[in-house]
Amino acid sequence: MALFKKRTVGKPGEWYYCLEHQKVEEGPECPNKDRFGPYATRTEAEHAMDTARERNLEWESDPKWHDAKARNDDET
């Protein structure tokens, strides 16, 4: 008996953004590797790429995650 069943049909109210097709889906239609989500609303899913860009920028600007300068200082 499988512990996890693969869900072939999405739940109503779960929204995803498909990276492959660049579209919003209700319920998971595409594989996990090709989508962001779930989001609570269609609007949140529509802005998935904006959210990802903002989070990437925050991460790139966070000094706790980037110690390359400290490593370069140690090498000199």
PDB file as gemmi writes it, atoms N, CA and C in Angstrom:
CRYST1    1.000    1.000    1.000  90.00  90.00  90.00 P 1                      
ATOM      1  N   MET A   1       0.840  -1.187   0.000  1.00  0.00           N  
ATOM      2  CA  MET A   1       0.000   0.000   0.000  1.00  0.00           C  
ATOM      3  C   MET A   1       0.882   1.246   0.000  1.00  0.00           C  
ATOM      4  N   ALA A   2       0.622   2.145  -0.899  1.00  0.00           N  
ATOM      5  CA  ALA A   2       1.423   3.368  -1.017  1.00  0.00           C  
ATOM      6  C   ALA A   2       1.081   4.333   0.108  1.00  0.00           C  
ATOM      7  N   LEU A   3       2.113   4.968   0.643  1.00  0.00           N  
ATOM      8  CA  LEU A   3       1.890   5.963   1.689  1.00  0.00           C  
ATOM      9  C   LEU A   3       1.325   7.250   1.126  1.00  0.00           C  
ATOM     10  N   PHE A   4       1.759   7.593  -0.063  1.00  0.00           N  
ATOM     11  CA  PHE A   4       1.317   8.831  -0.687  1.00  0.00           C  
ATOM     12  C   PHE A   4       0.681   8.513  -2.027  1.00  0.00           C  
ATOM     13  N   LYS A   5      -0.502   9.003  -2.218  1.00  0.00           N  
ATOM     14  CA  LYS A   5      -1.168   8.805  -3.495  1.00  0.00           C  
ATOM     15  C   LYS A   5      -0.943  10.029  -4.358  1.00  0.00           C  
ATOM     16  N   LYS A   6      -0.637   9.796  -5.604  1.00  0.00           N  
ATOM     17  CA  LYS A   6      -0.463  10.900  -6.535  1.00  0.00           C  
ATOM     18  C   LYS A   6      -1.840  11.472  -6.862  1.00  0.00           C  
ATOM     19  N   ARG A   7      -1.973  12.744  -6.619  1.00  0.00           N  
ATOM     20  CA  ARG A   7      -3.236  13.396  -6.890  1.00  0.00           C  
ATOM     21  C   ARG A   7      -3.287  13.774  -8.362  1.00  0.00           C  
ATOM     22  N   THR A   8      -4.271  13.277  -9.064  1.00  0.00           N  
ATOM     23  CA  THR A   8      -4.375  13.575 -10.486  1.00  0.00           C  
ATOM     24  C   THR A   8      -5.285  14.764 -10.750  1.00  0.00           C  
ATOM     25  N   VAL A   9      -6.114  15.107  -9.796  1.00  0.00           N  
ATOM     26  CA  VAL A   9      -7.029  16.226  -9.945  1.00  0.00           C  
ATOM     27  C   VAL A   9      -6.767  17.205  -8.817  1.00  0.00           C  
ATOM     28  N   GLY A  10      -6.716  18.473  -9.146  1.00  0.00           N  
ATOM     29  CA  GLY A  10      -6.468  19.483  -8.132  1.00  0.00           C  
ATOM     30  C   GLY A  10      -7.698  19.794  -7.314  1.00  0.00           C  
ATOM     31  N   LYS A  11      -7.455  20.394  -6.163  1.00  0.00           N  
ATOM     32  CA  LYS A  11      -8.555  20.835  -5.319  1.00  0.00           C  
ATOM     33  C   LYS A  11      -9.038  22.195  -5.800  1.00  0.00           C  
ATOM     34  N   PRO A  12     -10.325  22.406  -5.835  1.00  0.00           N  
ATOM     35  CA  PRO A  12     -10.810  23.753  -6.138  1.00  0.00           C  
ATOM     36  C   PRO A  12     -10.294  24.723  -5.083  1.00  0.00           C  
ATOM     37  N   GLY A  13      -9.873  25.883  -5.527  1.00  0.00           N  
ATOM     38  CA  GLY A  13      -9.363  26.880  -4.595  1.00  0.00           C  
ATOM     39  C   GLY A  13      -7.860  26.843  -4.393  1.00  0.00           C  
ATOM     40  N   GLU A  14      -7.182  25.843  -4.927  1.00  0.00           N  
ATOM     41  CA  GLU A  14      -5.717  25.809  -4.899  1.00  0.00           C  
ATOM     42  C   GLU A  14      -5.239  26.332  -6.240  1.00  0.00           C  
ATOM     43  N   TRP A  15      -4.415  27.352  -6.202  1.00  0.00           N  
ATOM     44  CA  TRP A  15      -3.943  27.985  -7.437  1.00  0.00           C  
ATOM     45  C   TRP A  15      -2.449  27.803  -7.578  1.00  0.00           C  
ATOM     46  N   TYR A  16      -2.007  27.561  -8.792  1.00  0.00           N  
ATOM     47  CA  TYR A  16      -0.598  27.353  -9.097  1.00  0.00           C  
ATOM     48  C   TYR A  16      -0.217  28.192 -10.308  1.00  0.00           C  
ATOM     49  N   TYR A  17       1.087  28.480 -10.409  1.00  0.00           N  
ATOM     50  CA  TYR A  17       1.608  29.134 -11.604  1.00  0.00           C  
ATOM     51  C   TYR A  17       2.514  28.130 -12.294  1.00  0.00           C  
ATOM     52  N   CYS A  18       2.191  27.770 -13.528  1.00  0.00           N  
ATOM     53  CA  CYS A  18       2.984  26.813 -14.296  1.00  0.00           C  
ATOM     54  C   CYS A  18       4.113  27.555 -15.009  1.00  0.00           C  
ATOM     55  N   LEU A  19       5.345  27.173 -14.695  1.00  0.00           N  
ATOM     56  CA  LEU A  19       6.515  27.788 -15.312  1.00  0.00           C  
ATOM     57  C   LEU A  19       6.674  27.352 -16.766  1.00  0.00           C  
ATOM     58  N   GLU A  20       6.277  26.142 -17.067  1.00  0.00           N  
ATOM     59  CA  GLU A  20       6.397  25.604 -18.417  1.00  0.00           C  
ATOM     60  C   GLU A  20       5.457  26.321 -19.390  1.00  0.00           C  
ATOM     61  N   HIS A  21       4.211  26.485 -18.988  1.00  0.00           N  
ATOM     62  CA  HIS A  21       3.204  27.076 -19.867  1.00  0.00           C  
ATOM     63  C   HIS A  21       2.954  28.557 -19.585  1.00  0.00           C  
ATOM     64  N   GLN A  22       3.572  29.066 -18.512  1.00  0.00           N  
ATOM     65  CA  GLN A  22       3.434  30.470 -18.100  1.00  0.00           C  
ATOM     66  C   GLN A  22       1.967  30.862 -17.970  1.00  0.00           C  
ATOM     67  N   LYS A  23       1.252  30.045 -17.178  1.00  0.00           N  
ATOM     68  CA  LYS A  23      -0.162  30.320 -16.965  1.00  0.00           C  
ATOM     69  C   LYS A  23      -0.571  29.871 -15.572  1.00  0.00           C  
ATOM     70  N   VAL A  24      -1.692  30.403 -15.116  1.00  0.00           N  
ATOM     71  CA  VAL A  24      -2.253  30.051 -13.818  1.00  0.00           C  
ATOM     72  C   VAL A  24      -3.148  28.835 -13.994  1.00  0.00           C  
ATOM     73  N   GLU A  25      -3.063  27.909 -13.016  1.00  0.00           N  
ATOM     74  CA  GLU A  25      -3.874  26.695 -13.045  1.00  0.00           C  
ATOM     75  C   GLU A  25      -4.620  26.576 -11.719  1.00  0.00           C  
ATOM     76  N   GLU A  26      -5.843  26.124 -11.773  1.00  0.00           N  
ATOM     77  CA  GLU A  26      -6.557  25.794 -10.543  1.00  0.00           C  
ATOM     78  C   GLU A  26      -6.337  24.311 -10.296  1.00  0.00           C  
ATOM     79  N   GLY A  27      -5.717  24.014  -9.177  1.00  0.00           N  
ATOM     80  CA  GLY A  27      -5.330  22.637  -8.905  1.00  0.00           C  
ATOM     81  C   GLY A  27      -4.078  22.296  -9.682  1.00  0.00           C  
ATOM     82  N   PRO A  28      -3.303  21.334  -9.216  1.00  0.00           N  
ATOM     83  CA  PRO A  28      -2.077  21.002  -9.932  1.00  0.00           C  
ATOM     84  C   PRO A  28      -2.379  20.252 -11.224  1.00  0.00           C  
ATOM     85  N   GLU A  29      -2.043  20.870 -12.331  1.00  0.00           N  
ATOM     86  CA  GLU A  29      -2.189  20.215 -13.629  1.00  0.00           C  
ATOM     87  C   GLU A  29      -0.833  19.725 -14.126  1.00  0.00           C  
ATOM     88  N   CYS A  30       0.203  20.503 -13.890  1.00  0.00           N  
ATOM     89  CA  CYS A  30       1.549  20.174 -14.360  1.00  0.00           C  
ATOM     90  C   CYS A  30       2.372  19.598 -13.206  1.00  0.00           C  
ATOM     91  N   PRO A  31       3.494  18.934 -13.519  1.00  0.00           N  
ATOM     92  CA  PRO A  31       4.341  18.342 -12.480  1.00  0.00           C  
ATOM     93  C   PRO A  31       4.898  19.393 -11.514  1.00  0.00           C  
ATOM     94  N   ASN A  32       5.218  18.953 -10.306  1.00  0.00           N  
ATOM     95  CA  ASN A  32       5.765  19.839  -9.267  1.00  0.00           C  
ATOM     96  C   ASN A  32       6.952  20.648  -9.756  1.00  0.00           C  
ATOM     97  N   LYS A  33       7.819  20.013 -10.524  1.00  0.00           N  
ATOM     98  CA  LYS A  33       9.045  20.690 -10.960  1.00  0.00           C  
ATOM     99  C   LYS A  33       8.763  21.885 -11.865  1.00  0.00           C  
ATOM    100  N   ASP A  34       7.567  21.958 -12.414  1.00  0.00           N  
ATOM    101  CA  ASP A  34       7.227  23.015 -13.359  1.00  0.00           C  
ATOM    102  C   ASP A  34       6.272  24.062 -12.808  1.00  0.00           C  
ATOM    103  N   ARG A  35       6.091  24.102 -11.494  1.00  0.00           N  
ATOM    104  CA  ARG A  35       5.101  25.054 -10.986  1.00  0.00           C  
ATOM    105  C   ARG A  35       5.478  25.646  -9.639  1.00  0.00           C  
ATOM    106  N   PHE A  36       4.915  26.810  -9.364  1.00  0.00           N  
ATOM    107  CA  PHE A  36       4.974  27.461  -8.059  1.00  0.00           C  
ATOM    108  C   PHE A  36       3.591  27.333  -7.440  1.00  0.00           C  
ATOM    109  N   GLY A  37       3.530  27.188  -6.123  1.00  0.00           N  
ATOM    110  CA  GLY A  37       2.244  27.169  -5.448  1.00  0.00           C  
ATOM    111  C   GLY A  37       2.199  26.063  -4.425  1.00  0.00           C  
ATOM    112  N   PRO A  38       1.096  25.906  -3.768  1.00  0.00           N  
ATOM    113  CA  PRO A  38      -0.203  26.503  -4.056  1.00  0.00           C  
ATOM    114  C   PRO A  38      -0.331  27.907  -3.476  1.00  0.00           C  
ATOM    115  N   TYR A  39      -1.161  28.674  -4.117  1.00  0.00           N  
ATOM    116  CA  TYR A  39      -1.524  30.013  -3.653  1.00  0.00           C  
ATOM    117  C   TYR A  39      -2.991  29.995  -3.257  1.00  0.00           C  
ATOM    118  N   ALA A  40      -3.354  30.876  -2.347  1.00  0.00           N  
ATOM    119  CA  ALA A  40      -4.727  30.924  -1.846  1.00  0.00           C  
ATOM    120  C   ALA A  40      -5.690  31.516  -2.865  1.00  0.00           C  
ATOM    121  N   THR A  41      -5.193  32.397  -3.722  1.00  0.00           N  
ATOM    122  CA  THR A  41      -6.076  33.057  -4.687  1.00  0.00           C  
ATOM    123  C   THR A  41      -5.450  33.033  -6.082  1.00  0.00           C  
ATOM    124  N   ARG A  42      -6.290  33.216  -7.062  1.00  0.00           N  
ATOM    125  CA  ARG A  42      -5.826  33.294  -8.447  1.00  0.00           C  
ATOM    126  C   ARG A  42      -4.885  34.495  -8.622  1.00  0.00           C  
ATOM    127  N   THR A  43      -5.220  35.608  -7.981  1.00  0.00           N  
ATOM    128  CA  THR A  43      -4.397  36.815  -8.101  1.00  0.00           C  
ATOM    129  C   THR A  43      -2.987  36.581  -7.579  1.00  0.00           C  
ATOM    130  N   GLU A  44      -2.859  35.885  -6.445  1.00  0.00           N  
ATOM    131  CA  GLU A  44      -1.525  35.578  -5.917  1.00  0.00           C  
ATOM    132  C   GLU A  44      -0.743  34.730  -6.918  1.00  0.00           C  
ATOM    133  N   ALA A  45      -1.398  33.754  -7.517  1.00  0.00           N  
ATOM    134  CA  ALA A  45      -0.729  32.898  -8.505  1.00  0.00           C  
ATOM    135  C   ALA A  45      -0.326  33.696  -9.743  1.00  0.00           C  
ATOM    136  N   GLU A  46      -1.162  34.656 -10.148  1.00  0.00           N  
ATOM    137  CA  GLU A  46      -0.837  35.490 -11.312  1.00  0.00           C  
ATOM    138  C   GLU A  46       0.427  36.306 -11.075  1.00  0.00           C  
ATOM    139  N   HIS A  47       0.709  36.623  -9.814  1.00  0.00           N  
ATOM    140  CA  HIS A  47       1.886  37.433  -9.471  1.00  0.00           C  
ATOM    141  C   HIS A  47       3.042  36.583  -8.951  1.00  0.00           C  
ATOM    142  N   ALA A  48       3.015  35.291  -9.237  1.00  0.00           N  
ATOM    143  CA  ALA A  48       4.040  34.382  -8.721  1.00  0.00           C  
ATOM    144  C   ALA A  48       5.447  34.785  -9.150  1.00  0.00           C  
ATOM    145  N   MET A  49       5.620  35.188 -10.391  1.00  0.00           N  
ATOM    146  CA  MET A  49       6.959  35.558 -10.859  1.00  0.00           C  
ATOM    147  C   MET A  49       7.433  36.847 -10.201  1.00  0.00           C  
ATOM    148  N   ASP A  50       6.535  37.790  -9.955  1.00  0.00           N  
ATOM    149  CA  ASP A  50       6.898  39.018  -9.239  1.00  0.00           C  
ATOM    150  C   ASP A  50       7.331  38.683  -7.815  1.00  0.00           C  
ATOM    151  N   THR A  51       6.574  37.803  -7.169  1.00  0.00           N  
ATOM    152  CA  THR A  51       6.907  37.388  -5.804  1.00  0.00           C  
ATOM    153  C   THR A  51       8.273  36.712  -5.779  1.00  0.00           C  
ATOM    154  N   ALA A  52       8.538  35.855  -6.745  1.00  0.00           N  
ATOM    155  CA  ALA A  52       9.832  35.166  -6.808  1.00  0.00           C  
ATOM    156  C   ALA A  52      10.971  36.161  -7.009  1.00  0.00           C  
ATOM    157  N   ARG A  53      10.766  37.146  -7.899  1.00  0.00           N  
ATOM    158  CA  ARG A  53      11.800  38.175  -8.122  1.00  0.00           C  
ATOM    159  C   ARG A  53      12.074  38.958  -6.844  1.00  0.00           C  
ATOM    160  N   GLU A  54      11.011  39.348  -6.139  1.00  0.00           N  
ATOM    161  CA  GLU A  54      11.177  40.103  -4.891  1.00  0.00           C  
ATOM    162  C   GLU A  54      11.928  39.283  -3.852  1.00  0.00           C  
ATOM    163  N   ARG A  55      11.571  38.011  -3.725  1.00  0.00           N  
ATOM    164  CA  ARG A  55      12.244  37.152  -2.740  1.00  0.00           C  
ATOM    165  C   ARG A  55      13.699  36.922  -3.114  1.00  0.00           C  
ATOM    166  N   ASN A  56      13.982  36.755  -4.409  1.00  0.00           N  
ATOM    167  CA  ASN A  56      15.370  36.591  -4.848  1.00  0.00           C  
ATOM    168  C   ASN A  56      16.190  37.837  -4.541  1.00  0.00           C  
ATOM    169  N   LEU A  57      15.610  39.005  -4.779  1.00  0.00           N  
ATOM    170  CA  LEU A  57      16.305  40.254  -4.488  1.00  0.00           C  
ATOM    171  C   LEU A  57      16.583  40.380  -2.991  1.00  0.00           C  
ATOM    172  N   GLU A  58      15.589  40.043  -2.170  1.00  0.00           N  
ATOM    173  CA  GLU A  58      15.800  40.079  -0.717  1.00  0.00           C  
ATOM    174  C   GLU A  58      16.927  39.135  -0.323  1.00  0.00           C  
ATOM    175  N   TRP A  59      16.930  37.943  -0.891  1.00  0.00           N  
ATOM    176  CA  TRP A  59      17.960  36.968  -0.563  1.00  0.00           C  
ATOM    177  C   TRP A  59      19.330  37.459  -1.011  1.00  0.00           C  
ATOM    178  N   GLU A  60      19.409  38.006  -2.219  1.00  0.00           N  
ATOM    179  CA  GLU A  60      20.685  38.493  -2.739  1.00  0.00           C  
ATOM    180  C   GLU A  60      21.215  39.670  -1.924  1.00  0.00           C  
ATOM    181  N   SER A  61      20.313  40.413  -1.295  1.00  0.00           N  
ATOM    182  CA  SER A  61      20.705  41.579  -0.517  1.00  0.00           C  
ATOM    183  C   SER A  61      20.928  41.262   0.957  1.00  0.00           C  
ATOM    184  N   ASP A  62      20.669  40.060   1.376  1.00  0.00           N  
ATOM    185  CA  ASP A  62      20.768  39.680   2.783  1.00  0.00           C  
ATOM    186  C   ASP A  62      22.211  39.313   3.124  1.00  0.00           C  
ATOM    187  N   PRO A  63      22.860  40.100   3.975  1.00  0.00           N  
ATOM    188  CA  PRO A  63      24.269  39.825   4.297  1.00  0.00           C  
ATOM    189  C   PRO A  63      24.470  38.501   5.041  1.00  0.00           C  
ATOM    190  N   LYS A  64      23.445  37.979   5.683  1.00  0.00           N  
ATOM    191  CA  LYS A  64      23.586  36.698   6.386  1.00  0.00           C  
ATOM    192  C   LYS A  64      23.835  35.552   5.412  1.00  0.00           C  
ATOM    193  N   TRP A  65      23.389  35.696   4.170  1.00  0.00           N  
ATOM    194  CA  TRP A  65      23.508  34.621   3.200  1.00  0.00           C  
ATOM    195  C   TRP A  65      24.691  34.789   2.270  1.00  0.00           C  
ATOM    196  N   HIS A  66      25.363  35.910   2.331  1.00  0.00           N  
ATOM    197  CA  HIS A  66      26.474  36.148   1.424  1.00  0.00           C  
ATOM    198  C   HIS A  66      27.720  36.536   2.209  1.00  0.00           C  
ATOM    199  N   ASP A  67      28.583  35.589   2.372  1.00  0.00           N  
ATOM    200  CA  ASP A  67      29.826  35.859   3.077  1.00  0.00           C  
ATOM    201  C   ASP A  67      31.017  35.789   2.131  1.00  0.00           C  
ATOM    202  N   ALA A  68      30.772  35.967   0.838  1.00  0.00           N  
ATOM    203  CA  ALA A  68      31.848  35.923  -0.152  1.00  0.00           C  
ATOM    204  C   ALA A  68      32.875  37.010   0.130  1.00  0.00           C  
ATOM    205  N   LYS A  69      32.433  38.197   0.530  1.00  0.00           N  
ATOM    206  CA  LYS A  69      33.366  39.274   0.838  1.00  0.00           C  
ATOM    207  C   LYS A  69      34.277  38.868   1.989  1.00  0.00           C  
ATOM    208  N   ALA A  70      33.713  38.254   2.998  1.00  0.00           N  
ATOM    209  CA  ALA A  70      34.512  37.803   4.142  1.00  0.00           C  
ATOM    210  C   ALA A  70      35.534  36.766   3.696  1.00  0.00           C  
ATOM    211  N   ARG A  71      35.149  35.857   2.815  1.00  0.00           N  
ATOM    212  CA  ARG A  71      36.098  34.857   2.325  1.00  0.00           C  
ATOM    213  C   ARG A  71      37.200  35.504   1.500  1.00  0.00           C  
ATOM    214  N   ASN A  72      36.862  36.496   0.679  1.00  0.00           N  
ATOM    215  CA  ASN A  72      37.858  37.174  -0.119  1.00  0.00           C  
ATOM    216  C   ASN A  72      38.833  37.940   0.774  1.00  0.00           C  
ATOM    217  N   ASP A  73      38.331  38.535   1.851  1.00  0.00           N  
ATOM    218  CA  ASP A  73      39.201  39.249   2.791  1.00  0.00           C  
ATOM    219  C   ASP A  73      40.181  38.291   3.458  1.00  0.00           C  
ATOM    220  N   ASP A  74      39.735  37.060   3.751  1.00  0.00           N  
ATOM    221  CA  ASP A  74      40.593  36.079   4.393  1.00  0.00           C  
ATOM    222  C   ASP A  74      41.710  35.598   3.474  1.00  0.00           C  
ATOM    223  N   GLU A  75      41.444  35.604   2.157  1.00  0.00           N  
ATOM    224  CA  GLU A  75      42.410  35.097   1.201  1.00  0.00           C  
ATOM    225  C   GLU A  75      43.536  36.108   0.938  1.00  0.00           C  
ATOM    226  N   THR A  76      43.314  37.370   1.202  1.00  0.00           N  
ATOM    227  CA  THR A  76      44.335  38.358   0.900  1.00  0.00           C  
ATOM    228  C   THR A  76      45.297  38.560   2.032  1.00  0.00           C  
TER     229      THR A  76                                                      
END                                                                             
